[in-house]
Amino acid sequence: MRILGYSKKWEKLQKPVHTTFRYPRKDKDWHEGEIVQEVYKPRSKEREFIQVAKIIYKEAKVINELTEDEAIEDGFSSAFEMWIYLGKPNMKTPINKLTLEVEKV
């Protein structure tokens, strides 16, 4: 089970179904049906387990396709704020929109 890490305690993580955006991985990209551990600060001594979730939907997008609604649903106040948070990527940069469902343990 791979780790899906967050650097911020997003309110969206309290919902049974939520989304997150991740850049594609060259080694092993995320895929539908994959079970992941969601954690805060995965590479820190302050690492904190949140929950186990399943990726129920993966949608490939480019940054300039992201809507205000998607950015707000993801926890940002605007698409511009999300763009800044992502490190001002090229507007044609590919990104995965992952929809996760919390697993009942």
mmCIF file of the C-alpha atoms, coordinates in Angstrom:
data_MODEL
# 
_entry.id   MODEL 
# 
loop_
_atom_site.group_PDB 
_atom_site.id 
_atom_site.type_symbol 
_atom_site.label_atom_id 
_atom_site.label_alt_id 
_atom_site.label_comp_id 
_atom_site.label_asym_id 
_atom_site.label_entity_id 
_atom_site.label_seq_id 
_atom_site.pdbx_PDB_ins_code 
_atom_site.Cartn_x 
_atom_site.Cartn_y 
_atom_site.Cartn_z 
_atom_site.occupancy 
_atom_site.B_iso_or_equiv 
_atom_site.pdbx_formal_charge 
_atom_site.auth_seq_id 
_atom_site.auth_comp_id 
_atom_site.auth_asym_id 
_atom_site.auth_atom_id 
_atom_site.pdbx_PDB_model_num 
ATOM 1   C CA . MET A 1 1   ? 0.000   0.000  0.000   1.00 0.00 ? 1   MET A CA 1 
ATOM 2   C CA . ARG A 1 2   ? 1.524   3.274  -1.106  1.00 0.00 ? 2   ARG A CA 1 
ATOM 3   C CA . ILE A 1 3   ? 1.441   6.512  0.824   1.00 0.00 ? 3   ILE A CA 1 
ATOM 4   C CA . LEU A 1 4   ? -0.419  9.558  -0.451  1.00 0.00 ? 4   LEU A CA 1 
ATOM 5   C CA . GLY A 1 5   ? 1.030   12.430 1.537   1.00 0.00 ? 5   GLY A CA 1 
ATOM 6   C CA . TYR A 1 6   ? -0.293  15.888 2.362   1.00 0.00 ? 6   TYR A CA 1 
ATOM 7   C CA . SER A 1 7   ? 1.641   18.846 3.732   1.00 0.00 ? 7   SER A CA 1 
ATOM 8   C CA . LYS A 1 8   ? -1.486  20.565 5.017   1.00 0.00 ? 8   LYS A CA 1 
ATOM 9   C CA . LYS A 1 9   ? -4.497  19.385 7.041   1.00 0.00 ? 9   LYS A CA 1 
ATOM 10  C CA . TRP A 1 10  ? -7.145  19.907 4.374   1.00 0.00 ? 10  TRP A CA 1 
ATOM 11  C CA . GLU A 1 11  ? -10.812 19.994 5.436   1.00 0.00 ? 11  GLU A CA 1 
ATOM 12  C CA . LYS A 1 12  ? -11.664 17.899 2.367   1.00 0.00 ? 12  LYS A CA 1 
ATOM 13  C CA . LEU A 1 13  ? -10.015 14.881 4.025   1.00 0.00 ? 13  LEU A CA 1 
ATOM 14  C CA . GLN A 1 14  ? -12.903 14.680 6.490   1.00 0.00 ? 14  GLN A CA 1 
ATOM 15  C CA . LYS A 1 15  ? -15.303 13.886 3.634   1.00 0.00 ? 15  LYS A CA 1 
ATOM 16  C CA . PRO A 1 16  ? -15.909 10.218 2.733   1.00 0.00 ? 16  PRO A CA 1 
ATOM 17  C CA . VAL A 1 17  ? -15.242 11.054 -0.950  1.00 0.00 ? 17  VAL A CA 1 
ATOM 18  C CA . HIS A 1 18  ? -12.703 13.741 -1.851  1.00 0.00 ? 18  HIS A CA 1 
ATOM 19  C CA . THR A 1 19  ? -10.308 14.758 -4.602  1.00 0.00 ? 19  THR A CA 1 
ATOM 20  C CA . THR A 1 20  ? -6.640  15.583 -4.813  1.00 0.00 ? 20  THR A CA 1 
ATOM 21  C CA . PHE A 1 21  ? -4.336  16.558 -7.642  1.00 0.00 ? 21  PHE A CA 1 
ATOM 22  C CA . ARG A 1 22  ? -1.033  14.785 -8.250  1.00 0.00 ? 22  ARG A CA 1 
ATOM 23  C CA . TYR A 1 23  ? 1.572   15.046 -10.944 1.00 0.00 ? 23  TYR A CA 1 
ATOM 24  C CA . PRO A 1 24  ? 2.019   11.833 -12.946 1.00 0.00 ? 24  PRO A CA 1 
ATOM 25  C CA . ARG A 1 25  ? 4.764   9.574  -11.619 1.00 0.00 ? 25  ARG A CA 1 
ATOM 26  C CA . LYS A 1 26  ? 7.374   8.142  -13.961 1.00 0.00 ? 26  LYS A CA 1 
ATOM 27  C CA . ASP A 1 27  ? 8.037   5.049  -11.856 1.00 0.00 ? 27  ASP A CA 1 
ATOM 28  C CA . LYS A 1 28  ? 4.489   3.949  -11.006 1.00 0.00 ? 28  LYS A CA 1 
ATOM 29  C CA . ASP A 1 29  ? 1.661   6.369  -11.599 1.00 0.00 ? 29  ASP A CA 1 
ATOM 30  C CA . TRP A 1 30  ? -1.500  6.313  -9.501  1.00 0.00 ? 30  TRP A CA 1 
ATOM 31  C CA . HIS A 1 31  ? -4.332  4.139  -10.816 1.00 0.00 ? 31  HIS A CA 1 
ATOM 32  C CA . GLU A 1 32  ? -8.018  3.468  -10.215 1.00 0.00 ? 32  GLU A CA 1 
ATOM 33  C CA . GLY A 1 33  ? -8.675  0.737  -7.668  1.00 0.00 ? 33  GLY A CA 1 
ATOM 34  C CA . GLU A 1 34  ? -5.418  1.377  -5.805  1.00 0.00 ? 34  GLU A CA 1 
ATOM 35  C CA . ILE A 1 35  ? -5.629  1.405  -1.995  1.00 0.00 ? 35  ILE A CA 1 
ATOM 36  C CA . VAL A 1 36  ? -3.494  4.134  -0.376  1.00 0.00 ? 36  VAL A CA 1 
ATOM 37  C CA . GLN A 1 37  ? -2.638  5.395  3.086   1.00 0.00 ? 37  GLN A CA 1 
ATOM 38  C CA . GLU A 1 38  ? -3.301  9.105  3.427   1.00 0.00 ? 38  GLU A CA 1 
ATOM 39  C CA . VAL A 1 39  ? -0.856  10.776 5.816   1.00 0.00 ? 39  VAL A CA 1 
ATOM 40  C CA . TYR A 1 40  ? 0.185   14.267 6.920   1.00 0.00 ? 40  TYR A CA 1 
ATOM 41  C CA . LYS A 1 41  ? 3.833   15.169 6.478   1.00 0.00 ? 41  LYS A CA 1 
ATOM 42  C CA . PRO A 1 42  ? 4.964   11.786 5.110   1.00 0.00 ? 42  PRO A CA 1 
ATOM 43  C CA . ARG A 1 43  ? 8.687   12.570 5.225   1.00 0.00 ? 43  ARG A CA 1 
ATOM 44  C CA . SER A 1 44  ? 8.725   14.145 8.669   1.00 0.00 ? 44  SER A CA 1 
ATOM 45  C CA . LYS A 1 45  ? 9.064   13.011 12.273  1.00 0.00 ? 45  LYS A CA 1 
ATOM 46  C CA . GLU A 1 46  ? 5.645   14.648 12.682  1.00 0.00 ? 46  GLU A CA 1 
ATOM 47  C CA . ARG A 1 47  ? 4.139   12.119 10.257  1.00 0.00 ? 47  ARG A CA 1 
ATOM 48  C CA . GLU A 1 48  ? 0.495   11.435 11.096  1.00 0.00 ? 48  GLU A CA 1 
ATOM 49  C CA . PHE A 1 49  ? -1.758  8.693  9.716   1.00 0.00 ? 49  PHE A CA 1 
ATOM 50  C CA . ILE A 1 50  ? -5.099  10.025 8.468   1.00 0.00 ? 50  ILE A CA 1 
ATOM 51  C CA . GLN A 1 51  ? -6.938  7.112  6.855   1.00 0.00 ? 51  GLN A CA 1 
ATOM 52  C CA . VAL A 1 52  ? -6.953  4.412  4.229   1.00 0.00 ? 52  VAL A CA 1 
ATOM 53  C CA . ALA A 1 53  ? -8.659  5.308  0.955   1.00 0.00 ? 53  ALA A CA 1 
ATOM 54  C CA . LYS A 1 54  ? -9.278  3.818  -2.474  1.00 0.00 ? 54  LYS A CA 1 
ATOM 55  C CA . ILE A 1 55  ? -8.724  5.713  -5.721  1.00 0.00 ? 55  ILE A CA 1 
ATOM 56  C CA . ILE A 1 56  ? -12.112 5.370  -7.381  1.00 0.00 ? 56  ILE A CA 1 
ATOM 57  C CA . TYR A 1 57  ? -11.501 7.674  -10.349 1.00 0.00 ? 57  TYR A CA 1 
ATOM 58  C CA . LYS A 1 58  ? -8.462  9.119  -12.105 1.00 0.00 ? 58  LYS A CA 1 
ATOM 59  C CA . GLU A 1 59  ? -8.765  11.872 -14.677 1.00 0.00 ? 59  GLU A CA 1 
ATOM 60  C CA . ALA A 1 60  ? -5.789  13.223 -16.607 1.00 0.00 ? 60  ALA A CA 1 
ATOM 61  C CA . LYS A 1 61  ? -5.902  17.003 -17.059 1.00 0.00 ? 61  LYS A CA 1 
ATOM 62  C CA . VAL A 1 62  ? -3.615  19.883 -17.828 1.00 0.00 ? 62  VAL A CA 1 
ATOM 63  C CA . ILE A 1 63  ? -3.281  22.809 -15.454 1.00 0.00 ? 63  ILE A CA 1 
ATOM 64  C CA . ASN A 1 64  ? -5.137  25.275 -17.690 1.00 0.00 ? 64  ASN A CA 1 
ATOM 65  C CA . GLU A 1 65  ? -8.171  22.921 -17.761 1.00 0.00 ? 65  GLU A CA 1 
ATOM 66  C CA . LEU A 1 66  ? -8.715  23.177 -14.002 1.00 0.00 ? 66  LEU A CA 1 
ATOM 67  C CA . THR A 1 67  ? -11.854 25.096 -13.116 1.00 0.00 ? 67  THR A CA 1 
ATOM 68  C CA . GLU A 1 68  ? -12.542 27.456 -10.236 1.00 0.00 ? 68  GLU A CA 1 
ATOM 69  C CA . ASP A 1 69  ? -15.007 24.882 -8.874  1.00 0.00 ? 69  ASP A CA 1 
ATOM 70  C CA . GLU A 1 70  ? -12.369 22.127 -8.899  1.00 0.00 ? 70  GLU A CA 1 
ATOM 71  C CA . ALA A 1 71  ? -9.862  24.359 -7.123  1.00 0.00 ? 71  ALA A CA 1 
ATOM 72  C CA . ILE A 1 72  ? -12.413 25.349 -4.488  1.00 0.00 ? 72  ILE A CA 1 
ATOM 73  C CA . GLU A 1 73  ? -13.495 21.716 -4.004  1.00 0.00 ? 73  GLU A CA 1 
ATOM 74  C CA . ASP A 1 74  ? -9.830  20.882 -3.483  1.00 0.00 ? 74  ASP A CA 1 
ATOM 75  C CA . GLY A 1 75  ? -9.531  23.428 -0.665  1.00 0.00 ? 75  GLY A CA 1 
ATOM 76  C CA . PHE A 1 76  ? -8.288  26.564 -2.416  1.00 0.00 ? 76  PHE A CA 1 
ATOM 77  C CA . SER A 1 77  ? -10.040 29.923 -2.654  1.00 0.00 ? 77  SER A CA 1 
ATOM 78  C CA . SER A 1 78  ? -9.412  30.139 -6.415  1.00 0.00 ? 78  SER A CA 1 
ATOM 79  C CA . ALA A 1 79  ? -7.735  28.436 -9.358  1.00 0.00 ? 79  ALA A CA 1 
ATOM 80  C CA . PHE A 1 80  ? -5.015  31.115 -9.199  1.00 0.00 ? 80  PHE A CA 1 
ATOM 81  C CA . GLU A 1 81  ? -4.242  30.243 -5.567  1.00 0.00 ? 81  GLU A CA 1 
ATOM 82  C CA . MET A 1 82  ? -3.988  26.577 -6.569  1.00 0.00 ? 82  MET A CA 1 
ATOM 83  C CA . TRP A 1 83  ? -1.637  27.475 -9.443  1.00 0.00 ? 83  TRP A CA 1 
ATOM 84  C CA . ILE A 1 84  ? 0.615   29.372 -6.996  1.00 0.00 ? 84  ILE A CA 1 
ATOM 85  C CA . TYR A 1 85  ? 0.522   26.440 -4.529  1.00 0.00 ? 85  TYR A CA 1 
ATOM 86  C CA . LEU A 1 86  ? 1.562   24.030 -7.292  1.00 0.00 ? 86  LEU A CA 1 
ATOM 87  C CA . GLY A 1 87  ? 4.679   26.129 -7.870  1.00 0.00 ? 87  GLY A CA 1 
ATOM 88  C CA . LYS A 1 88  ? 3.530   28.164 -10.889 1.00 0.00 ? 88  LYS A CA 1 
ATOM 89  C CA . PRO A 1 89  ? 3.698   25.270 -13.333 1.00 0.00 ? 89  PRO A CA 1 
ATOM 90  C CA . ASN A 1 90  ? 3.491   25.653 -17.097 1.00 0.00 ? 90  ASN A CA 1 
ATOM 91  C CA . MET A 1 91  ? -0.192  25.887 -17.995 1.00 0.00 ? 91  MET A CA 1 
ATOM 92  C CA . LYS A 1 92  ? 0.156   22.794 -20.230 1.00 0.00 ? 92  LYS A CA 1 
ATOM 93  C CA . THR A 1 93  ? 1.654   20.652 -17.451 1.00 0.00 ? 93  THR A CA 1 
ATOM 94  C CA . PRO A 1 94  ? -0.217  17.347 -17.087 1.00 0.00 ? 94  PRO A CA 1 
ATOM 95  C CA . ILE A 1 95  ? -1.734  16.530 -13.718 1.00 0.00 ? 95  ILE A CA 1 
ATOM 96  C CA . ASN A 1 96  ? -3.947  13.734 -12.358 1.00 0.00 ? 96  ASN A CA 1 
ATOM 97  C CA . LYS A 1 97  ? -7.210  14.519 -10.614 1.00 0.00 ? 97  LYS A CA 1 
ATOM 98  C CA . LEU A 1 98  ? -7.731  11.627 -8.197  1.00 0.00 ? 98  LEU A CA 1 
ATOM 99  C CA . THR A 1 99  ? -11.079 10.967 -6.535  1.00 0.00 ? 99  THR A CA 1 
ATOM 100 C CA . LEU A 1 100 ? -10.706 8.924  -3.363  1.00 0.00 ? 100 LEU A CA 1 
ATOM 101 C CA . GLU A 1 101 ? -13.207 7.122  -1.176  1.00 0.00 ? 101 GLU A CA 1 
ATOM 102 C CA . VAL A 1 102 ? -12.334 6.481  2.453   1.00 0.00 ? 102 VAL A CA 1 
ATOM 103 C CA . GLU A 1 103 ? -12.208 2.777  3.291   1.00 0.00 ? 103 GLU A CA 1 
ATOM 104 C CA . LYS A 1 104 ? -14.143 1.628  6.329   1.00 0.00 ? 104 LYS A CA 1 
ATOM 105 C CA . VAL A 1 105 ? -11.707 -0.085 8.673   1.00 0.00 ? 105 VAL A CA 1 
# 
